[in-house]
Amino acid sequence: MAERGKREIRGWKAMMDKAAERLESKTGATVAEWNQRVREANPSGEPALRKWLTEQGVGGYAQDLLVWERHGYPDFMLTEPTELINAQYADRQHLRPICDAVLDAAYSLGDVVVQARKTYISLVSPKRTFAIVKATTKNRVDVGLNLPGREPGGRLLPAKSLDKGTVRIALESPEEVDDEFLRLFEECYQANI
């Protein structure tokens, strides 16, 4: 398989940096300026802070960023992306080659950002998340695909508990990242660019 995409794995920090950029773009104020506003408003506790930020027109990841700035970042936010992925497979090392094969396939698609999360990996096209990779059981990696309009059938199974996926493909060995998987994966990517 030809290598096309840049091989980079991003973590939460990159997402929070993007949230900080959007916050400033939307409100005209930097994170430091918002932190000062939060100190001056002095809401008591996280729920009160979230309510106050919502009233100020700040929501989503920008709100999370400001809440964490005030109350501290969760450990997973401070963890390197490769460490997050290693932790996902720590008790199921035999599944890691499946994950690696899926990531190799993702990089071959072109412009793909790999974002490590605490319990899964997001695969993001230039527009949006098109797939997630998750070690769902001790014996299986699920690849949730955002394929609107595609119904389960054949290798496409119901997504059930996978966020961002309309269907999923269950993988129990790296060999299952085969031509059929690659065709469905490419279809999913193309549907989300």
Contact map, one row per residue, 1 for C-alpha under 8 A:
1110000000000000000000000000000000000000000000000000000000000000000000000000000000000000000000000000000010010000000000000000000000000000000000000000000000000000000000000000000000000000000000000
1111000000000000000000000000000000000000000000000000000000000000000000000000000000000000000000000000000000010000000000000000000000000000000000000000000000000000000000000000000000000000000000000
1111100000000000000000000000000000000000000000000000000000000000000000000000000000000000000000000000000000110000000000000000000000000000000000000000000000000000000000000000000000000000000000000
0111110000000000000000000000000000000000000000000000000000000000000000000000000000000000000000000000000000111110000000000000000000000000000000000000000000000000000000000000000000000000000000000
0011111000000000000000000000000000000000000000000000000000000000000000000000000000000000000000000000000000111111000000000000000000000000000000000000000000000000000000000000000000000000000000000
0001111100000000000000000000000000000000000000000000000000000000000000000000000000000000000000000000000000100011000000000000000000000000000000000000000000000000000000000000000000000000000000000
0000111110000000000000000000000000000000000000000000000000000000000000000000000000000000000000000000000000100000000000000000000000000000000000000000000000000000000000000000000000000000000000000
0000011111000000000000000000000000000000000000000000000000000000000000000000000000000000000000000000000000000000110000000000000000000000000000000000000000000000000000000000000000000000000000000
0000001111100000000000000000000000000000000000000000000000000000000000000000000011000000000000000000000000000000111100000000000000000000000000000000000000000000000000000000000000000000000000000
0000000111111100000000000000000000000000000000000000000000000000000000000000000010000000000000000000000000000000111100000000000000000000000000000000000000000000000000000000000000000000000000000
0000000011111110000000000000000000000000000000000000000000000000000000000000101110000000000000000000000000000000001110000000000000000000000000000000000000000000000000000000000000000000000000000
0000000001111111000000000000000000000000000000000000000000000000000000000000110010000000000000000000000000000000001110000000000000000000000000000000000000000000000000000000000000000000000000000
0000000001111111100000000000000000000000000000000000000000000000000000000000110000000000000000000000000000000000000000000000000000000000000000000000000000000000000000000000000000000000000000000
0000000001111111110000000000000000000000000000000000000000000000000000000000000000000000000000000000000000000000000000000000000000000000000000000000000000000000000000000000000000000000000000000
0000000000111111111000000000000000000000000000000000000000000000000000000000000000000000000000000000000000000000000000000000000000000000000000000000000000000000000000000000000000000000000000000
0000000000011111111100000000000000000000000000000000000000001100100000000000000000000000000000000000000000000000000000000000000000000000000000000000000000000000000000000000000000000000000000000
0000000000001111111110000000000000000000000000000000000000000000000000000000000000000000000000000000000000000000000000000000000000000000000000000000000000000000000000000000000000000000000000000
0000000000000111111111000000000000000000000000000000000000000000000000000000000000000000000000000000000000000000000000000000000000000000000000000000000000000000000000000000000000000000000000000
0000000000000011111111100000000000000000000000000000000000001100100000000000000000000000000000000000000000000000000000000000000000000000000000000000000000000000000000000000000000000000000000000
0000000000000001111111110000011000000000000000000000000000000100100000000000000000000000000000000000000000000000000000000000000000000000000000000000000000000000000000000000000000000000000000000
0000000000000000111111111000000000000000000000000000000000000000000000000000000000000000000000000000000000000000000000000000000000000000000000000000000000000000000000000000000000000000000000000
0000000000000000011111111100000000000000000000000000000000000100000000000000000000000000000000000000000000000000000000000000000000000000000000000000000000000000000000000000000000000000000000000
0000000000000000001111111111111000000000000000000000000001000100000000000000000000000000000000000000000000000000000000000000000000000000000000000000000000000000000000000000000000000000000000000
0000000000000000000111111111111000000000000000000000000000000000000000000000000000000000000000000000000000000000000000000000000000000000000000000000000000000000000000000000000000000000000000000
0000000000000000000011111111100000000000000000000000000000000000000000000000000000000000000000000000000000000000000000000000000000000000000000000000000000000000000000000000000000000000000000000
0000000000000000000001111111000000000000000000000000000000000000000000000000000000000000000000000000000000000000000000000000000000000000000000000000000000000000000000000000000000000000000000000
0000000000000000000000111111100000000000000000000000000000000000000000000000000000000000000000000000000000000000000000000000000000000000000000000000000000000000000000000000000000000000000000000
0000000000000000000000111111110000000000000000000000000000000000000000000000000000000000000000000000000000000000000000000000000000000000000000000000000000000000000000000000000000000000000000000
0000000000000000000000111011111111000000000000000000000000000000000000000000000000000000000000000000000000000000000000000000000000000000000000000000000000000000000000000000000000000000000000000
0000000000000000000100110001111111000000000000000000000000000000000000000000000000000000000000000000000000000000000000000000000000000000000000000000000000000000000000000000000000000000000000000
0000000000000000000100110000111111100000000000000000000000000000010000000000000000000000000000000000000000000000000000000000000000000000000000000000000000000000000000000000000000000000000000000
0000000000000000000000000000111111110000000000000000000000000000000000000000000000000000000000000000000000000000000000000000000000000000000000000000000000000000000000000000000000000000000000000
0000000000000000000000000000111111111000000000000000000000000000000000000000000000000000000000000000000000000000000000000000000000000000000000000000000000000000000000000000000000000000000000000
0000000000000000000000000000111111111100000000000000000000000000010000000000000000000000000000000000000000000000000000000000000000000000000000000000000000000000000000000000000000000000000000000
0000000000000000000000000000001111111110000000000000000000000000010011000000000000000000000000000000000000000000000000000000000000000000000000000000000000000000000000000000000000000000000000000
0000000000000000000000000000000111111111000000000000000000000000000000000000000000000000000000000000000000000000000000000000000000000000000000000000000000000000000000000000000000000000000000000
0000000000000000000000000000000011111111100000000000000000000000000000000000000000000000000000000000000000000000000000000000000000000000000000000000000000000000000000000000000000000000000000000
0000000000000000000000000000000001111111111000001000000000000000000001000000000000000000000000000000000000000000000000000000000000000000000000000000000000000000000000000000000000000000000000000
0000000000000000000000000000000000111111110000000000000000000000000000000000000000000000000000000000000000000000000000000000000000000000000000000000000000000000000000000000000000000000000000000
0000000000000000000000000000000000011111110000000000000000000000000000000000000000000000000000000000000000000000000000000000000000000000000000000000000000000000000000000000000000000000000000000
0000000000000000000000000000000000001111111000000000000000000000000000000000000000000000000000000000000000000000000000000000000000000000000000000000000000000000000000000000000000000000000000000
0000000000000000000000000000000000000111111100000000000000000000000000000000000000000000000000000000000000000000000000000000000000000000000000000000000000000000000000000000000000000000000000000
0000000000000000000000000000000000000100111111011001000000000000000000000000000000000000000000000000000000000000000000000000000000000000000000000000000000000000000000000000000000000000000000000
0000000000000000000000000000000000000000011111111000000000000000000000000000000000000000000000000000000000000000000000000000000000000000000000000000000000000000000000000000000000000000000000000
0000000000000000000000000000000000000000001111111000000000000000000000000000000000000000000000000000000000000000000000000000000000000000000000000000000000000000000000000000000000000000000000000
0000000000000000000000000000000000000000001111111100000000000000001000100000000000000000000000000000000000000000000000000000000000000000000000000000000000000000000000000000000000000000000000000
0000000000000000000000000000000000000000000111111110000000000000000000000000000000000000000000000000000000000000000000000000000000000000000000000000000000000000000000000000000000000000000000000
0000000000000000000000000000000000000000001111111111000000000000000000000000000000000000000000000000000000000000000000000000000000000000000000000000000000000000000000000000000000000000000000000
0000000000000000000000000000000000000100001111111111100000000000001000000000000000000000000000000000000000000000000000000000000000000000000000000000000000000000000000000000000000000000000000000
0000000000000000000000000000000000000000000001111111110000000010001000000000000000000000000000000000000000000000000000000000000000000000000000000000000000000000000000000000000000000000000000000
0000000000000000000000000000000000000000000000111111111000000000000000000000000000000000000000000000000000000000000000000000000000000000000000000000000000000000000000000000000000000000000000000
0000000000000000000000000000000000000000001000011111111100000000000000000000000000000000000000000000000000000000000000000000000000000000000000000000000000000000000000000000000000000000000000000
0000000000000000000000000000000000000000000000001111111111100010000000000000000000000000000000000000000000000000000000000000000000000000000000000000000000000000000000000000000000000000000000000
0000000000000000000000000000000000000000000000000111111111100010000000000000000000000000000000000000000000000000000000000000000000000000000000000000000000000000000000000000000000000000000000000
0000000000000000000000000000000000000000000000000011111111000000000000000000000000000000000000000000000000000000000000000000000000000000000000000000000000000000000000000000000000000000000000000
0000000000000000000000000000000000000000000000000001111111000000000000000000000000000000000000000000000000000000000000000000000000000000000000000000000000000000000000000000000000000000000000000
0000000000000000000000000000000000000000000000000000111111100000000000000000000000000000000000000000000000000000000000000000000000000000000000000000000000000000000000000000000000000000000000000
0000000000000000000000100000000000000000000000000000111111110110000000000000000000000000000000000000000000000000000000000000000000000000000000000000000000000000000000000000000000000000000000000
0000000000000000000000000000000000000000000000000000110011111111000000000000000000000000000000000000000000000000000000000000000000000000000000000000000000000000000000000000000000000000000000000
0000000000000000000000000000000000000000000000000000000001111111000000000000000000000000000000000000000000000000000000000000000000000000000000000000000000000000000000000000000000000000000000000
0000000000000001001000000000000000000000000000000000000000111111100000000000000000000000000000000000000000000000000000000000000000000000000000000000000000000000000000000000000000000000000000000
0000000000000001001101100000000000000000000000000000000001111111110000000000000000000000000000000000000000000000000000000000000000000000000000000000000000000000000000000000000000000000000000000
0000000000000000000000000000000000000000000000000100110001111111111000000000000000000000000000000000000000000000000000000000000000000000000000000000000000000000000000000000000000000000000000000
0000000000000000000000000000000000000000000000000000000000111111111100000000000000000000000000000000000000000000000000000000000000000000000000000000000000000000000000000000000000000000000000000
0000000000000001001100000000000000000000000000000000000000001111111110000000000000000000000000000000000000000000000000000000000000000000000000000000000000000000000000000000000000000000000000000
0000000000000000000000000000001001100000000000000000000000000111111111000000000000000000000000000000000000000000000000000000000000000000000000000000000000000000000000000000000000000000000000000
0000000000000000000000000000000000000000000001001100000000000011111111110000000000000000000000000000000000000000000000000000000000000000000000000000000000000000000000000000000000000000000000000
0000000000000000000000000000000000000000000000000000000000000001111111111100000000000000000000000000000000000000000000000000000000000000000000000000000000000000000000000000000000000000000000000
0000000000000000000000000000000000100000000000000000000000000000111111111000000000000000000000000000000000000000000000000000000000000000000000000000000000000000000000000000000000000000000000000
0000000000000000000000000000000000100100000000000000000000000000011111110000000000000000000000000000000000000000000000000000000000000000000000000000000000000000000000000000000000000000000000000
0000000000000000000000000000000000000000000001000000000000000000001111111000000000000000000000000000000000000000000000000000000000000000000000000000000000000000000000000000000000000000000000000
0000000000000000000000000000000000000000000000000000000000000000001111111100000000000000000000000000000000000000000000000000000000000000000000000000000000000000000000000000000000000000000000000
0000000000000000000000000000000000000000000000000000000000000000000110111110110000000000000000000000000000000000000000000000000000000000000000000000000000000000000000000000000000000000000000000
0000000000000000000000000000000000000000000000000000000000000000000100011111110000000000000000000000000000000000000000000000000000000000000000000000000000000000000000000000000000000000000000000
0000000000000000000000000000000000000000000000000000000000000000000000001111111000000000000000000000000000000000000000000000000000000000000000000000000000000000000000000000000000000000000000000
0000000000000000000000000000000000000000000000000000000000000000000000000111111000010000000000000000000000000000000011000000000000000000000000000000000000000000000000000000000000000000000000000
0000000000111000000000000000000000000000000000000000000000000000000000001111111000000000000000000000000000000000000000000000000000000000000000000000000000000000000000000000000000000000000000000
0000000000011000000000000000000000000000000000000000000000000000000000001111111100000000000000000000000000000000000000000000000000000000000000000000000000000000000000000000000000000000000000000
0000000000100000000000000000000000000000000000000000000000000000000000000011111110110000000000000000000000000000000000000000000000000000000000000000000000000000000000000000000000000000000000000
0000000000100000000000000000000000000000000000000000000000000000000000000000011111110000000000000000000000000000000000000000000000000000000000000000000000000000000000000000000000000000000000000
0000000011110000000000000000000000000000000000000000000000000000000000000000001111111000000000000000000000000000001110000000000000000000000000000000000000000000000000000000000000000000000000000
0000000010000000000000000000000000000000000000000000000000000000000000000000000111111100000000000000000000000000000100000000000000000000000000000000000000000000000000000000000000000000000000000
0000000000000000000000000000000000000000000000000000000000000000000000000000001111111110000000000000000000000000000000000000000000000000000000000000000000000000000000000000000000000000000000000
0000000000000000000000000000000000000000000000000000000000000000000000000001001111111111000000000000000000000000000111100000000000000000000000000000000000000000000000000000000000000000000000000
0000000000000000000000000000000000000000000000000000000000000000000000000000000011111111100000000000000000000000000111011000000000000000000000000000000000000000000000000000000000000000000000000
0000000000000000000000000000000000000000000000000000000000000000000000000000000001111111110000000000000000000000000000000000000000000000000000000000000000000000000000000000000000000000000000000
0000000000000000000000000000000000000000000000000000000000000000000000000000000000111111110000000000000000000000000000000000000000000000000000000000000000000000000000000000000000000000000000000
0000000000000000000000000000000000000000000000000000000000000000000000000000000000011111111000000000000000000000000001110000000000000010000000000000000000000000000000000000000000000000000000000
0000000000000000000000000000000000000000000000000000000000000000000000000000000000001111111110110000000000000000000000000000000000000010000000000000000000000000000000000000000000000000000000000
0000000000000000000000000000000000000000000000000000000000000000000000000000000000000111111110000000000000000000000000000000000000000000000000000000000000000000000000000000000000000000000000000
0000000000000000000000000000000000000000000000000000000000000000000000000000000000000001111110000000000000000000000000000000000000000000010000000000000000000000000000000000000000000000000000000
0000000000000000000000000000000000000000000000000000000000000000000000000000000000000000111111110000000000000000000000000000000000000000011000000000000000000000000000000000000000000000000000000
0000000000000000000000000000000000000000000000000000000000000000000000000000000000000000111111110000000000000000000000000000000000000000000000000000000000000000000000000000000000000000000000000
0000000000000000000000000000000000000000000000000000000000000000000000000000000000000000000111111000000000000000000000000000000000000000000000000000000000000000000000000000000000000000000000000
0000000000000000000000000000000000000000000000000000000000000000000000000000000000000000100111111110000000000000000000000000000000000010011110000000000000000000000000000001100000000000000000000
0000000000000000000000000000000000000000000000000000000000000000000000000000000000000000100111111111000000000000000000000000000000000000000000000000000000000000000000000000000000000000000000000
0000000000000000000000000000000000000000000000000000000000000000000000000000000000000000000001111111100000000000000000000000000000000000000000000000000000000000000000000000110000000000000000000
0000000000000000000000000000000000000000000000000000000000000000000000000000000000000000000000111111110000000000000000000000000000000000000010000000000000000000000000000011110010000000000000000
0000000000000000000000000000000000000000000000000000000000000000000000000000000000000000000000111111111000000000000000000000000000001000000010000000000000000000000000000000010000000000000000000
0000000000000000000000000000000000000000000000000000000000000000000000000000000000000000000000011111111100000000000000000000000000000000000000000000000000000000000000000000000000000000000000000
0000000000000000000000000000000000000000000000000000000000000000000000000000000000000000000000001111111110000000000000000000000000000000000000000000000000000000000000000000010010000000000000000
0000000000000000000000000000000000000000000000000000000000000000000000000000000000000000000000000111111111000000000000000000000000001000000000000000000000000000000000000000000010000000000000000
0000000000000000000000000000000000000000000000000000000000000000000000000000000000000000000000000011111111100000010000000000000000000000000000000000000000000000000000000000000000000000000000000
0000000000000000000000000000000000000000000000000000000000000000000000000000000000000000000000000001111111110000000000000000000000000000000000000000000000000000000000000000000000000000000000000
1000000000000000000000000000000000000000000000000000000000000000000000000000000000000000000000000000111111111000000000000000000000000000000000000000000000000000000000000000000000000100000000000
0000000000000000000000000000000000000000000000000000000000000000000000000000000000000000000000000000011111111101000000000010000000000000000000000000000000000000000000000000000000000000000000000
0011111000000000000000000000000000000000000000000000000000000000000000000000000000000000000000000000001111111111000000000000000000000000000000000000000000000000000000000000000000000000000000000
1111100000000000000000000000000000000000000000000000000000000000000000000000000000000000000000000000000111111100000000000000000000000000000000000000000000000000000000000000000000000000000000000
0001100000000000000000000000000000000000000000000000000000000000000000000000000000000000000000000000000011111111000000000000000000000000000000000000000000000000000000000000000000000000010010000
0001100000000000000000000000000000000000000000000000000000000000000000000000000000000000000000000000000001111111000000000000000000000000000000000000000000000000000000000000000000000000000000000
0001110000000000000000000000000000000000000000000000000000000000000000000000000000000000000000000000000000101111100000000000110000000000000000000000000000000000000000000000000000000000000000000
0000110000000000000000000000000000000000000000000000000000000000000000000000000000000000000000000000000001101111110000000011110000000000000000000000000000000000000000000000000000000000000000000
0000000111000000000000000000000000000000000000000000000000000000000000000000000000000000000000000000000000000011111000000011100000000000000000000000000000000000000000000000000000000000000000000
0000000111000000000000000000000000000000000000000000000000000000000000000000000000000000000000000000001000000001111100001111000000000000000000000000000000000000000000000000000000000000000000000
0000000011110000000000000000000000000000000000000000000000000000000000000000000010000000000000000000000000000000111110001111000000000000000000000000000000000000000000000000000000000000000000000
0000000011110000000000000000000000000000000000000000000000000000000000000000000011011000000000000000000000000000011111011100000000000000000000000000000000000000000000000000000000000000000000000
0000000000110000000000000000000000000000000000000000000000000000000000000001000010011000000000000000000000000000001111111100000000000000000000000000000000000000000000000000000000000000000000000
0000000000000000000000000000000000000000000000000000000000000000000000000001000000011001000000000000000000000000000111110000000000000000000000000000000000000000000000000000000000000000000000000
0000000000000000000000000000000000000000000000000000000000000000000000000000000000010001000000000000000000000000000011111000000000000100000000000000000000000000000000000000000000000000000000000
0000000000000000000000000000000000000000000000000000000000000000000000000000000000001001000000000000000000000000000111111100000000011110000000000000000000000000000000000000000000000000000000000
0000000000000000000000000000000000000000000000000000000000000000000000000000000000001000000000000000000000000000011110111110000000011100000000000000000000000000000000000000000000000000000000000
0000000000000000000000000000000000000000000000000000000000000000000000000000000000000000000000000000000000000000011110011111000011111000000000000000000000000000000000000000000000000000000000000
0000000000000000000000000000000000000000000000000000000000000000000000000000000000000000000000000000000001000001111000001111100011111000000000000000000000000000000000000000000000000000000000000
0000000000000000000000000000000000000000000000000000000000000000000000000000000000000000000000000000000000000001111000000111111111100000000000000000000000000000000000000000000000000000000000000
0000000000000000000000000000000000000000000000000000000000000000000000000000000000000000000000000000000000000011100000000011111111000000000000000000000000000000000000000000000000000000000010011
0000000000000000000000000000000000000000000000000000000000000000000000000000000000000000000000000000000000000011000000000001111100000000000000000000000000000000000000000000000000000000000000001
0000000000000000000000000000000000000000000000000000000000000000000000000000000000000000000000000000000000000000000000000001111110000000000000000000000000000000000000000000000000000000000000011
0000000000000000000000000000000000000000000000000000000000000000000000000000000000000000000000000000000000000000000000000001111111000000000000000000000000000000000000000000000000000000000000011
0000000000000000000000000000000000000000000000000000000000000000000000000000000000000000000000000000000000000000000000000111101111110000000000000100000000000000000100000000000000000000000000010
0000000000000000000000000000000000000000000000000000000000000000000000000000000000000000000000000000000000000000000000000111100111110000000000001110000000000000000110000000000000000000000110010
0000000000000000000000000000000000000000000000000000000000000000000000000000000000000000000000000000000000000000000000000111000011111000000000111100000000000000000110000000000000000000000100000
0000000000000000000000000000000000000000000000000000000000000000000000000000000000000000000000000000000000000000000000011110000011111100000000111000000000000000011110000000000000000000000000000
0000000000000000000000000000000000000000000000000000000000000000000000000000000000000000000000000010010000000000000000011110000000111110000011110000000000000000000000000000000000000000000000000
0000000000000000000000000000000000000000000000000000000000000000000000000000000000000000000000000000000000000000000000111000000000011111000011100000000000000000000000000000000000000000000000000
0000000000000000000000000000000000000000000000000000000000000000000000000000000000000001100000100000000000000000000000010000000000001111110111000000000000000000000000000000000000000000000000000
0000000000000000000000000000000000000000000000000000000000000000000000000000000000000000000000000000000000000000000000000000000000000111110111000000000000000000000000000000000000000000000000000
0000000000000000000000000000000000000000000000000000000000000000000000000000000000000000000000000000000000000000000000000000000000000011111110000000000000000000000000000000000000000000000000000
0000000000000000000000000000000000000000000000000000000000000000000000000000000000000000001100100000000000000000000000000000000000000011111100000000000000000000000000000000000000000000000000000
0000000000000000000000000000000000000000000000000000000000000000000000000000000000000000000100100000000000000000000000000000000000000000111110000000000000000000000000000001000000000000000000000
0000000000000000000000000000000000000000000000000000000000000000000000000000000000000000000000100000000000000000000000000000000000000011111111000000000000000000000000000111000000000000000000000
0000000000000000000000000000000000000000000000000000000000000000000000000000000000000000000000100110000000000000000000000000000000001111101111100000000000000000000000000111000000000000000000000
0000000000000000000000000000000000000000000000000000000000000000000000000000000000000000000000000000000000000000000000000000000000001111000111110000000000000000000000011110000000000000000000000
0000000000000000000000000000000000000000000000000000000000000000000000000000000000000000000000000000000000000000000000000000000000111100000011111000000000000000000000011110000000000000000000000
0000000000000000000000000000000000000000000000000000000000000000000000000000000000000000000000000000000000000000000000000000000000111000000001111100000000000010011111111000000000000000000000000
0000000000000000000000000000000000000000000000000000000000000000000000000000000000000000000000000000000000000000000000000000000001110000000000111110000000000000000111111000000000000000100100000
0000000000000000000000000000000000000000000000000000000000000000000000000000000000000000000000000000000000000000000000000000000011100000000000011111000000000000000111100000000000000000000100010
0000000000000000000000000000000000000000000000000000000000000000000000000000000000000000000000000000000000000000000000000000000001000000000000001111110000000000000011100000000000000000000100100
0000000000000000000000000000000000000000000000000000000000000000000000000000000000000000000000000000000000000000000000000000000000000000000000000111110000000000000001000000000000000000000000000
0000000000000000000000000000000000000000000000000000000000000000000000000000000000000000000000000000000000000000000000000000000000000000000000000011111000000000000000000000000000000000000000000
0000000000000000000000000000000000000000000000000000000000000000000000000000000000000000000000000000000000000000000000000000000000000000000000000011111100000000000001100000000000000000000000000
0000000000000000000000000000000000000000000000000000000000000000000000000000000000000000000000000000000000000000000000000000000000000000000000000000111110010100000000100000000000000000000000000
0000000000000000000000000000000000000000000000000000000000000000000000000000000000000000000000000000000000000000000000000000000000000000000000000000011111111100000000100000000000000000000000000
0000000000000000000000000000000000000000000000000000000000000000000000000000000000000000000000000000000000000000000000000000000000000000000000000000001111111000000000000000000000000000000000000
0000000000000000000000000000000000000000000000000000000000000000000000000000000000000000000000000000000000000000000000000000000000000000000000000000000111111000000000000000000000000000000000000
0000000000000000000000000000000000000000000000000000000000000000000000000000000000000000000000000000000000000000000000000000000000000000000000000000000111111000000000001100000000000000000000000
0000000000000000000000000000000000000000000000000000000000000000000000000000000000000000000000000000000000000000000000000000000000000000000000000000001111111100000000111000000000000000000000000
0000000000000000000000000000000000000000000000000000000000000000000000000000000000000000000000000000000000000000000000000000000000000000000000000000000111111110000000111100000000000000000000000
0000000000000000000000000000000000000000000000000000000000000000000000000000000000000000000000000000000000000000000000000000000000000000000000000000001100011111000001110000000000000000000000000
0000000000000000000000000000000000000000000000000000000000000000000000000000000000000000000000000000000000000000000000000000000000000000000000010000000000001111110011110000000000000000000000000
0000000000000000000000000000000000000000000000000000000000000000000000000000000000000000000000000000000000000000000000000000000000000000000000000000000000000111110000100000000000000000000000000
0000000000000000000000000000000000000000000000000000000000000000000000000000000000000000000000000000000000000000000000000000000000000000000000000000000000000011111000000000000000000000000000000
0000000000000000000000000000000000000000000000000000000000000000000000000000000000000000000000000000000000000000000000000000000000010000000000010000000000000011111110010000000000000000000000000
0000000000000000000000000000000000000000000000000000000000000000000000000000000000000000000000000000000000000000000000000000000000010000000000010000000000000000111110000000000000000000000000000
0000000000000000000000000000000000000000000000000000000000000000000000000000000000000000000000000000000000000000000000000000000011110000000000011100000000000000011111000000000000000000000000000
0000000000000000000000000000000000000000000000000000000000000000000000000000000000000000000000000000000000000000000000000000000001110000000000011110000000000010011111110000000000000000000000000
0000000000000000000000000000000000000000000000000000000000000000000000000000000000000000000000000000000000000000000000000000000000000000000000011111010000000110000111110000000000000000000000000
0000000000000000000000000000000000000000000000000000000000000000000000000000000000000000000000000000000000000000000000000000000000000000000000011110011100011111000011111000000000000000000000000
0000000000000000000000000000000000000000000000000000000000000000000000000000000000000000000000000000000000000000000000000000000000000000000001111000000000011110010011111100000000000000000000000
0000000000000000000000000000000000000000000000000000000000000000000000000000000000000000000000000000000000000000000000000000000000000000000001111000000000111000000000111110000000001000000000000
0000000000000000000000000000000000000000000000000000000000000000000000000000000000000000000000000000000000000000000000000000000000000000000111100000000000101000000000011111000000000000000000000
0000000000000000000000000000000000000000000000000000000000000000000000000000000000000000000000000100000000000000000000000000000000000000000111100000000000000000000000001111110110000000000000000
0000000000000000000000000000000000000000000000000000000000000000000000000000000000000000000000100100000000000000000000000000000000000000001110000000000000000000000000000111110100000000000000000
0000000000000000000000000000000000000000000000000000000000000000000000000000000000000000000000101100000000000000000000000000000000000000000000000000000000000000000000000011111110000000000000000
0000000000000000000000000000000000000000000000000000000000000000000000000000000000000000000000001110100000000000000000000000000000000000000000000000000000000000000000000011111110000000000000000
0000000000000000000000000000000000000000000000000000000000000000000000000000000000000000000000000000000000000000000000000000000000000000000000000000000000000000000000000000111111000000000000000
0000000000000000000000000000000000000000000000000000000000000000000000000000000000000000000000000000000000000000000000000000000000000000000000000000000000000000000000000011111111001000000000000
0000000000000000000000000000000000000000000000000000000000000000000000000000000000000000000000000100110000000000000000000000000000000000000000000000000000000000000000000010111111111100000000000
0000000000000000000000000000000000000000000000000000000000000000000000000000000000000000000000000000000000000000000000000000000000000000000000000000000000000000000000000000001111111100000000000
0000000000000000000000000000000000000000000000000000000000000000000000000000000000000000000000000000000000000000000000000000000000000000000000000000000000000000000000000000000011111110000000000
0000000000000000000000000000000000000000000000000000000000000000000000000000000000000000000000000000000000000000000000000000000000000000000000000000000000000000000000000000000011111111000000000
0000000000000000000000000000000000000000000000000000000000000000000000000000000000000000000000000000000000000000000000000000000000000000000000000000000000000000000000001000000111111111100000000
0000000000000000000000000000000000000000000000000000000000000000000000000000000000000000000000000000000010000000000000000000000000000000000000000000000000000000000000000000000011111111110000000
0000000000000000000000000000000000000000000000000000000000000000000000000000000000000000000000000000000000000000000000000000000000000000000000000000000000000000000000000000000000111111111000000
0000000000000000000000000000000000000000000000000000000000000000000000000000000000000000000000000000000000000000000000000000000000000000000000000000000000000000000000000000000000011111111100000
0000000000000000000000000000000000000000000000000000000000000000000000000000000000000000000000000000000000000000000000000000000000000000000000001000000000000000000000000000000000001111111110000
0000000000000000000000000000000000000000000000000000000000000000000000000000000000000000000000000000000000001000000000000000000000000000000000000000000000000000000000000000000000000111111111000
0000000000000000000000000000000000000000000000000000000000000000000000000000000000000000000000000000000000000000000000000000000000000000000000000000000000000000000000000000000000000011111111100
0000000000000000000000000000000000000000000000000000000000000000000000000000000000000000000000000000000000000000000000000000000001100000000000001110000000000000000000000000000000000001111111110
0000000000000000000000000000000000000000000000000000000000000000000000000000000000000000000000000000000000001000000000000000100001000000000000000000000000000000000000000000000000000000111111111
0000000000000000000000000000000000000000000000000000000000000000000000000000000000000000000000000000000000000000000000000000000000000000000000000000000000000000000000000000000000000000011111111
0000000000000000000000000000000000000000000000000000000000000000000000000000000000000000000000000000000000000000000000000000000000000000000000000010000000000000000000000000000000000000001111111
0000000000000000000000000000000000000000000000000000000000000000000000000000000000000000000000000000000000000000000000000000101111000000000000000100000000000000000000000000000000000000000111111
0000000000000000000000000000000000000000000000000000000000000000000000000000000000000000000000000000000000000000000000000000111100000000000000000000000000000000000000000000000000000000000011111
